[in-house]
């Protein structure tokens, strides 16, 4: 199963999580959101970075 990161923990994030979990094709590695939320959890998934971390995260999770 390949890792995936979600960008944004807003209103549709929970719906996206539900679809990803139902499909079972990806493992959610974390969510990218506001800097002040770093390290906290949203919908059971860790906030692993913010917009300024996207380049590094893209390299780490690229396949």
Steps between C-alpha positions, in 0.01 A plus 500: 500500500643838401516798735304815419490839667196724510535872443260699715297391798194706413141408437551229239792329671281254690317404179831441322622288793182292489543428128871415534430266791213328314708448186792351694757589232696758701623549856451857623842610625373831635341834428659830399328796667565817701839534674341539842341154467829319433525186712131489588247256358202564276247224434752259654789598271811696590559850365844442347574840350375822348516668159868585538579128542334389175820474293667274756186294555453454125851358474445269796164366382559504124455171319 
